[in-house]
């Protein structure tokens, strides 16, 4: 599981997708999780005490 930064410029998503491709090429199963709000990451959500608002996959 890769917890992706939801950057509005897309950098976090592109880096996470590149890492996922590398892991997949090594035979690993990979899932990406993206926070629902742009310009946040999961640490922001946890620190704000809003972990219950994270959608479950």
Secondary structure, DSSP 8 states (H G I E B T S, - for coil): -EEE-B-TTSHHHHHHHHHHHHHHHTT----EEE-SSTTB-HHHHHHTT-GGGS---
